[in-house]
Amino acid sequence: MKDESGISAVEYGLLAAGIAVGLWAIVGGDTGIGTSLQAVLGDVQTDLATAAE
């Protein structure tokens, strides 16, 4: 039996691709996805600040 508990190269690639798409959406804030994502992240930031009070 071999140990398959570690993350594979394919999973690392998918993770990197997801992060790249997220960063692209944030940097390209004039797109619909970027604008929506910025709004969601702004809401999260506000909620976290409110919860910390």
PDB file with SEQRES, HELIX, SHEET and CRYST1 records, atoms N, CA, C and O in Angstrom:
SEQRES   1 A   53  MET LYS ASP GLU SER GLY ILE SER ALA VAL GLU TYR GLY          
SEQRES   2 A   53  LEU LEU ALA ALA GLY ILE ALA VAL GLY LEU TRP ALA ILE          
SEQRES   3 A   53  VAL GLY GLY ASP THR GLY ILE GLY THR SER LEU GLN ALA          
SEQRES   4 A   53  VAL LEU GLY ASP VAL GLN THR ASP LEU ALA THR ALA ALA          
SEQRES   5 A   53  GLU                                                          
HELIX    1 AA1 ALA A    9  VAL A   27  1                                  19    
HELIX    2 AA2 GLY A   32  ALA A   52  1                                  21    
CRYST1    1.000    1.000    1.000  90.00  90.00  90.00 P 1           1          
ATOM      1  N   MET A   1       0.840  -1.185   0.000  1.00  0.00           N  
ATOM      2  CA  MET A   1       0.000   0.000   0.000  1.00  0.00           C  
ATOM      3  C   MET A   1       0.877   1.238   0.000  1.00  0.00           C  
ATOM      4  O   MET A   1       1.856   1.321   0.742  1.00  0.00           O  
ATOM      5  N   LYS A   2       0.518   2.196  -0.838  1.00  0.00           N  
ATOM      6  CA  LYS A   2       1.318   3.402  -0.834  1.00  0.00           C  
ATOM      7  C   LYS A   2       0.553   4.536  -0.169  1.00  0.00           C  
ATOM      8  O   LYS A   2      -0.678   4.576  -0.184  1.00  0.00           O  
ATOM      9  N   ASP A   3       1.304   5.444   0.407  1.00  0.00           N  
ATOM     10  CA  ASP A   3       0.723   6.582   1.127  1.00  0.00           C  
ATOM     11  C   ASP A   3       0.274   7.632   0.121  1.00  0.00           C  
ATOM     12  O   ASP A   3       1.102   8.175  -0.611  1.00  0.00           O  
ATOM     13  N   GLU A   4      -1.020   7.926   0.071  1.00  0.00           N  
ATOM     14  CA  GLU A   4      -1.560   8.914  -0.852  1.00  0.00           C  
ATOM     15  C   GLU A   4      -2.117  10.122  -0.109  1.00  0.00           C  
ATOM     16  O   GLU A   4      -3.031  10.784  -0.600  1.00  0.00           O  
ATOM     17  N   SER A   5      -1.578  10.410   1.059  1.00  0.00           N  
ATOM     18  CA  SER A   5      -2.119  11.488   1.879  1.00  0.00           C  
ATOM     19  C   SER A   5      -1.610  12.869   1.454  1.00  0.00           C  
ATOM     20  O   SER A   5      -2.216  13.879   1.812  1.00  0.00           O  
ATOM     21  N   GLY A   6      -0.522  12.931   0.707  1.00  0.00           N  
ATOM     22  CA  GLY A   6       0.032  14.217   0.290  1.00  0.00           C  
ATOM     23  C   GLY A   6      -0.698  14.801  -0.905  1.00  0.00           C  
ATOM     24  O   GLY A   6      -1.454  14.113  -1.591  1.00  0.00           O  
ATOM     25  N   ILE A   7      -0.460  16.071  -1.138  1.00  0.00           N  
ATOM     26  CA  ILE A   7      -1.080  16.755  -2.271  1.00  0.00           C  
ATOM     27  C   ILE A   7      -0.253  16.477  -3.525  1.00  0.00           C  
ATOM     28  O   ILE A   7       0.977  16.479  -3.473  1.00  0.00           O  
ATOM     29  N   SER A   8      -0.918  16.241  -4.631  1.00  0.00           N  
ATOM     30  CA  SER A   8      -0.218  15.905  -5.868  1.00  0.00           C  
ATOM     31  C   SER A   8       0.076  17.155  -6.686  1.00  0.00           C  
ATOM     32  O   SER A   8      -0.426  18.238  -6.386  1.00  0.00           O  
ATOM     33  N   ALA A   9       0.881  16.996  -7.707  1.00  0.00           N  
ATOM     34  CA  ALA A   9       1.226  18.115  -8.591  1.00  0.00           C  
ATOM     35  C   ALA A   9      -0.006  18.660  -9.297  1.00  0.00           C  
ATOM     36  O   ALA A   9      -0.101  19.861  -9.546  1.00  0.00           O  
ATOM     37  N   VAL A  10      -0.942  17.790  -9.617  1.00  0.00           N  
ATOM     38  CA  VAL A  10      -2.172  18.240 -10.280  1.00  0.00           C  
ATOM     39  C   VAL A  10      -2.963  19.140  -9.343  1.00  0.00           C  
ATOM     40  O   VAL A  10      -3.481  20.176  -9.761  1.00  0.00           O  
ATOM     41  N   GLU A  11      -3.055  18.750  -8.083  1.00  0.00           N  
ATOM     42  CA  GLU A  11      -3.786  19.556  -7.112  1.00  0.00           C  
ATOM     43  C   GLU A  11      -3.090  20.898  -6.883  1.00  0.00           C  
ATOM     44  O   GLU A  11      -3.760  21.921  -6.745  1.00  0.00           O  
ATOM     45  N   TYR A  12      -1.755  20.906  -6.843  1.00  0.00           N  
ATOM     46  CA  TYR A  12      -1.017  22.163  -6.736  1.00  0.00           C  
ATOM     47  C   TYR A  12      -1.304  23.055  -7.949  1.00  0.00           C  
ATOM     48  O   TYR A  12      -1.470  24.267  -7.812  1.00  0.00           O  
ATOM     49  N   GLY A  13      -1.360  22.448  -9.120  1.00  0.00           N  
ATOM     50  CA  GLY A  13      -1.653  23.215 -10.331  1.00  0.00           C  
ATOM     51  C   GLY A  13      -3.039  23.817 -10.300  1.00  0.00           C  
ATOM     52  O   GLY A  13      -3.223  24.973 -10.682  1.00  0.00           O  
ATOM     53  N   LEU A  14      -4.026  23.044  -9.845  1.00  0.00           N  
ATOM     54  CA  LEU A  14      -5.384  23.571  -9.737  1.00  0.00           C  
ATOM     55  C   LEU A  14      -5.469  24.699  -8.709  1.00  0.00           C  
ATOM     56  O   LEU A  14      -6.164  25.692  -8.930  1.00  0.00           O  
ATOM     57  N   LEU A  15      -4.776  24.550  -7.606  1.00  0.00           N  
ATOM     58  CA  LEU A  15      -4.746  25.593  -6.588  1.00  0.00           C  
ATOM     59  C   LEU A  15      -4.110  26.865  -7.139  1.00  0.00           C  
ATOM     60  O   LEU A  15      -4.636  27.960  -6.940  1.00  0.00           O  
ATOM     61  N   ALA A  16      -2.988  26.725  -7.826  1.00  0.00           N  
ATOM     62  CA  ALA A  16      -2.314  27.885  -8.411  1.00  0.00           C  
ATOM     63  C   ALA A  16      -3.186  28.555  -9.464  1.00  0.00           C  
ATOM     64  O   ALA A  16      -3.221  29.783  -9.547  1.00  0.00           O  
ATOM     65  N   ALA A  17      -3.884  27.769 -10.264  1.00  0.00           N  
ATOM     66  CA  ALA A  17      -4.770  28.331 -11.279  1.00  0.00           C  
ATOM     67  C   ALA A  17      -5.917  29.102 -10.633  1.00  0.00           C  
ATOM     68  O   ALA A  17      -6.280  30.182 -11.099  1.00  0.00           O  
ATOM     69  N   GLY A  18      -6.481  28.560  -9.574  1.00  0.00           N  
ATOM     70  CA  GLY A  18      -7.566  29.250  -8.860  1.00  0.00           C  
ATOM     71  C   GLY A  18      -7.106  30.561  -8.267  1.00  0.00           C  
ATOM     72  O   GLY A  18      -7.819  31.562  -8.346  1.00  0.00           O  
ATOM     73  N   ILE A  19      -5.925  30.572  -7.672  1.00  0.00           N  
ATOM     74  CA  ILE A  19      -5.378  31.801  -7.108  1.00  0.00           C  
ATOM     75  C   ILE A  19      -5.107  32.818  -8.206  1.00  0.00           C  
ATOM     76  O   ILE A  19      -5.392  34.004  -8.042  1.00  0.00           O  
ATOM     77  N   ALA A  20      -4.559  32.358  -9.322  1.00  0.00           N  
ATOM     78  CA  ALA A  20      -4.265  33.264 -10.437  1.00  0.00           C  
ATOM     79  C   ALA A  20      -5.536  33.899 -10.982  1.00  0.00           C  
ATOM     80  O   ALA A  20      -5.556  35.093 -11.278  1.00  0.00           O  
ATOM     81  N   VAL A  21      -6.585  33.116 -11.116  1.00  0.00           N  
ATOM     82  CA  VAL A  21      -7.861  33.659 -11.606  1.00  0.00           C  
ATOM     83  C   VAL A  21      -8.415  34.667 -10.612  1.00  0.00           C  
ATOM     84  O   VAL A  21      -8.918  35.717 -11.014  1.00  0.00           O  
ATOM     85  N   GLY A  22      -8.332  34.369  -9.339  1.00  0.00           N  
ATOM     86  CA  GLY A  22      -8.804  35.302  -8.314  1.00  0.00           C  
ATOM     87  C   GLY A  22      -8.035  36.608  -8.335  1.00  0.00           C  
ATOM     88  O   GLY A  22      -8.629  37.683  -8.258  1.00  0.00           O  
ATOM     89  N   LEU A  23      -6.725  36.522  -8.437  1.00  0.00           N  
ATOM     90  CA  LEU A  23      -5.913  37.739  -8.492  1.00  0.00           C  
ATOM     91  C   LEU A  23      -6.173  38.527  -9.765  1.00  0.00           C  
ATOM     92  O   LEU A  23      -6.215  39.758  -9.746  1.00  0.00           O  
ATOM     93  N   TRP A  24      -6.348  37.817 -10.868  1.00  0.00           N  
ATOM     94  CA  TRP A  24      -6.650  38.489 -12.125  1.00  0.00           C  
ATOM     95  C   TRP A  24      -7.976  39.248 -12.020  1.00  0.00           C  
ATOM     96  O   TRP A  24      -8.103  40.362 -12.530  1.00  0.00           O  
ATOM     97  N   ALA A  25      -8.955  38.640 -11.360  1.00  0.00           N  
ATOM     98  CA  ALA A  25     -10.264  39.276 -11.202  1.00  0.00           C  
ATOM     99  C   ALA A  25     -10.158  40.520 -10.326  1.00  0.00           C  
ATOM    100  O   ALA A  25     -10.829  41.520 -10.583  1.00  0.00           O  
ATOM    101  N   ILE A  26      -9.325  40.464  -9.300  1.00  0.00           N  
ATOM    102  CA  ILE A  26      -9.170  41.619  -8.413  1.00  0.00           C  
ATOM    103  C   ILE A  26      -8.427  42.742  -9.126  1.00  0.00           C  
ATOM    104  O   ILE A  26      -8.838  43.900  -9.059  1.00  0.00           O  
ATOM    105  N   VAL A  27      -7.343  42.407  -9.802  1.00  0.00           N  
ATOM    106  CA  VAL A  27      -6.550  43.419 -10.496  1.00  0.00           C  
ATOM    107  C   VAL A  27      -7.348  44.034 -11.644  1.00  0.00           C  
ATOM    108  O   VAL A  27      -7.285  45.242 -11.871  1.00  0.00           O  
ATOM    109  N   GLY A  28      -8.085  43.214 -12.354  1.00  0.00           N  
ATOM    110  CA  GLY A  28      -8.924  43.724 -13.439  1.00  0.00           C  
ATOM    111  C   GLY A  28     -10.265  44.169 -12.894  1.00  0.00           C  
ATOM    112  O   GLY A  28     -11.304  43.658 -13.312  1.00  0.00           O  
ATOM    113  N   GLY A  29     -10.258  45.110 -11.968  1.00  0.00           N  
ATOM    114  CA  GLY A  29     -11.459  45.532 -11.259  1.00  0.00           C  
ATOM    115  C   GLY A  29     -12.533  46.148 -12.132  1.00  0.00           C  
ATOM    116  O   GLY A  29     -13.670  46.303 -11.688  1.00  0.00           O  
ATOM    117  N   ASP A  30     -12.199  46.504 -13.370  1.00  0.00           N  
ATOM    118  CA  ASP A  30     -13.206  47.097 -14.231  1.00  0.00           C  
ATOM    119  C   ASP A  30     -14.077  46.041 -14.908  1.00  0.00           C  
ATOM    120  O   ASP A  30     -15.017  46.389 -15.622  1.00  0.00           O  
ATOM    121  N   THR A  31     -13.782  44.769 -14.699  1.00  0.00           N  
ATOM    122  CA  THR A  31     -14.616  43.706 -15.262  1.00  0.00           C  
ATOM    123  C   THR A  31     -15.751  43.402 -14.303  1.00  0.00           C  
ATOM    124  O   THR A  31     -15.692  43.782 -13.133  1.00  0.00           O  
ATOM    125  N   GLY A  32     -16.758  42.738 -14.771  1.00  0.00           N  
ATOM    126  CA  GLY A  32     -17.885  42.387 -13.915  1.00  0.00           C  
ATOM    127  C   GLY A  32     -17.490  41.483 -12.768  1.00  0.00           C  
ATOM    128  O   GLY A  32     -17.961  41.658 -11.644  1.00  0.00           O  
ATOM    129  N   ILE A  33     -16.627  40.515 -13.044  1.00  0.00           N  
ATOM    130  CA  ILE A  33     -16.186  39.591 -12.001  1.00  0.00           C  
ATOM    131  C   ILE A  33     -15.362  40.333 -10.961  1.00  0.00           C  
ATOM    132  O   ILE A  33     -15.547  40.132  -9.761  1.00  0.00           O  
ATOM    133  N   GLY A  34     -14.457  41.185 -11.413  1.00  0.00           N  
ATOM    134  CA  GLY A  34     -13.608  41.936 -10.484  1.00  0.00           C  
ATOM    135  C   GLY A  34     -14.427  42.852  -9.601  1.00  0.00           C  
ATOM    136  O   GLY A  34     -14.173  42.956  -8.401  1.00  0.00           O  
ATOM    137  N   THR A  35     -15.408  43.516 -10.186  1.00  0.00           N  
ATOM    138  CA  THR A  35     -16.252  44.422  -9.417  1.00  0.00           C  
ATOM    139  C   THR A  35     -17.073  43.651  -8.394  1.00  0.00           C  
ATOM    140  O   THR A  35     -17.191  44.077  -7.245  1.00  0.00           O  
ATOM    141  N   SER A  36     -17.634  42.536  -8.796  1.00  0.00           N  
ATOM    142  CA  SER A  36     -18.416  41.716  -7.873  1.00  0.00           C  
ATOM    143  C   SER A  36     -17.547  41.171  -6.752  1.00  0.00           C  
ATOM    144  O   SER A  36     -17.948  41.177  -5.589  1.00  0.00           O  
ATOM    145  N   LEU A  37     -16.366  40.704  -7.100  1.00  0.00           N  
ATOM    146  CA  LEU A  37     -15.469  40.145  -6.101  1.00  0.00           C  
ATOM    147  C   LEU A  37     -15.025  41.222  -5.121  1.00  0.00           C  
ATOM    148  O   LEU A  37     -14.937  40.967  -3.920  1.00  0.00           O  
ATOM    149  N   GLN A  38     -14.746  42.417  -5.617  1.00  0.00           N  
ATOM    150  CA  GLN A  38     -14.357  43.508  -4.731  1.00  0.00           C  
ATOM    151  C   GLN A  38     -15.494  43.865  -3.785  1.00  0.00           C  
ATOM    152  O   GLN A  38     -15.250  44.176  -2.619  1.00  0.00           O  
ATOM    153  N   ALA A  39     -16.724  43.826  -4.265  1.00  0.00           N  
ATOM    154  CA  ALA A  39     -17.873  44.118  -3.409  1.00  0.00           C  
ATOM    155  C   ALA A  39     -18.016  43.057  -2.319  1.00  0.00           C  
ATOM    156  O   ALA A  39     -18.267  43.384  -1.159  1.00  0.00           O  
ATOM    157  N   VAL A  40     -17.858  41.799  -2.690  1.00  0.00           N  
ATOM    158  CA  VAL A  40     -17.960  40.720  -1.703  1.00  0.00           C  
ATOM    159  C   VAL A  40     -16.851  40.840  -0.672  1.00  0.00           C  
ATOM    160  O   VAL A  40     -17.106  40.713   0.526  1.00  0.00           O  
ATOM    161  N   LEU A  41     -15.632  41.082  -1.113  1.00  0.00           N  
ATOM    162  CA  LEU A  41     -14.518  41.216  -0.174  1.00  0.00           C  
ATOM    163  C   LEU A  41     -14.699  42.435   0.724  1.00  0.00           C  
ATOM    164  O   LEU A  41     -14.322  42.401   1.896  1.00  0.00           O  
ATOM    165  N   GLY A  42     -15.268  43.506   0.191  1.00  0.00           N  
ATOM    166  CA  GLY A  42     -15.565  44.682   1.005  1.00  0.00           C  
ATOM    167  C   GLY A  42     -16.596  44.363   2.075  1.00  0.00           C  
ATOM    168  O   GLY A  42     -16.469  44.808   3.216  1.00  0.00           O  
ATOM    169  N   ASP A  43     -17.611  43.598   1.716  1.00  0.00           N  
ATOM    170  CA  ASP A  43     -18.626  43.188   2.692  1.00  0.00           C  
ATOM    171  C   ASP A  43     -18.014  42.315   3.781  1.00  0.00           C  
ATOM    172  O   ASP A  43     -18.333  42.474   4.960  1.00  0.00           O  
ATOM    173  N   VAL A  44     -17.153  41.413   3.396  1.00  0.00           N  
ATOM    174  CA  VAL A  44     -16.480  40.542   4.364  1.00  0.00           C  
ATOM    175  C   VAL A  44     -15.628  41.381   5.299  1.00  0.00           C  
ATOM    176  O   VAL A  44     -15.634  41.157   6.509  1.00  0.00           O  
ATOM    177  N   GLN A  45     -14.898  42.339   4.759  1.00  0.00           N  
ATOM    178  CA  GLN A  45     -14.046  43.202   5.584  1.00  0.00           C  
ATOM    179  C   GLN A  45     -14.893  43.985   6.587  1.00  0.00           C  
ATOM    180  O   GLN A  45     -14.520  44.106   7.754  1.00  0.00           O  
ATOM    181  N   THR A  46     -16.019  44.510   6.140  1.00  0.00           N  
ATOM    182  CA  THR A  46     -16.907  45.250   7.024  1.00  0.00           C  
ATOM    183  C   THR A  46     -17.462  44.348   8.122  1.00  0.00           C  
ATOM    184  O   THR A  46     -17.501  44.738   9.289  1.00  0.00           O  
ATOM    185  N   ASP A  47     -17.887  43.158   7.753  1.00  0.00           N  
ATOM    186  CA  ASP A  47     -18.427  42.208   8.729  1.00  0.00           C  
ATOM    187  C   ASP A  47     -17.383  41.808   9.753  1.00  0.00           C  
ATOM    188  O   ASP A  47     -17.692  41.697  10.940  1.00  0.00           O  
ATOM    189  N   LEU A  48     -16.155  41.592   9.316  1.00  0.00           N  
ATOM    190  CA  LEU A  48     -15.090  41.222  10.246  1.00  0.00           C  
ATOM    191  C   LEU A  48     -14.765  42.375  11.193  1.00  0.00           C  
ATOM    192  O   LEU A  48     -14.528  42.159  12.381  1.00  0.00           O  
ATOM    193  N   ALA A  49     -14.757  43.590  10.669  1.00  0.00           N  
ATOM    194  CA  ALA A  49     -14.483  44.747  11.513  1.00  0.00           C  
ATOM    195  C   ALA A  49     -15.591  44.930  12.546  1.00  0.00           C  
ATOM    196  O   ALA A  49     -15.317  45.268  13.698  1.00  0.00           O  
ATOM    197  N   THR A  50     -16.829  44.710  12.143  1.00  0.00           N  
ATOM    198  CA  THR A  50     -17.963  44.827  13.058  1.00  0.00           C  
ATOM    199  C   THR A  50     -17.899  43.740  14.132  1.00  0.00           C  
ATOM    200  O   THR A  50     -18.163  44.005  15.304  1.00  0.00           O  
ATOM    201  N   ALA A  51     -17.552  42.533  13.733  1.00  0.00           N  
ATOM    202  CA  ALA A  51     -17.471  41.412  14.683  1.00  0.00           C  
ATOM    203  C   ALA A  51     -16.332  41.610  15.690  1.00  0.00           C  
ATOM    204  O   ALA A  51     -16.409  41.131  16.822  1.00  0.00           O  
ATOM    205  N   ALA A  52     -15.289  42.310  15.278  1.00  0.00           N  
ATOM    206  CA  ALA A  52     -14.126  42.512  16.158  1.00  0.00           C  
ATOM    207  C   ALA A  52     -14.394  43.560  17.223  1.00  0.00           C  
ATOM    208  O   ALA A  52     -13.666  43.635  18.214  1.00  0.00           O  
ATOM    209  N   GLU A  53     -15.425  44.368  17.034  1.00  0.00           N  
ATOM    210  CA  GLU A  53     -15.727  45.440  18.003  1.00  0.00           C  
ATOM    211  C   GLU A  53     -16.334  44.917  19.261  1.00  0.00           C  
ATOM    212  O   GLU A  53     -16.641  45.692  20.167  1.00  0.00           O  
TER     213      GLU A  53                                                      
END                                                                             
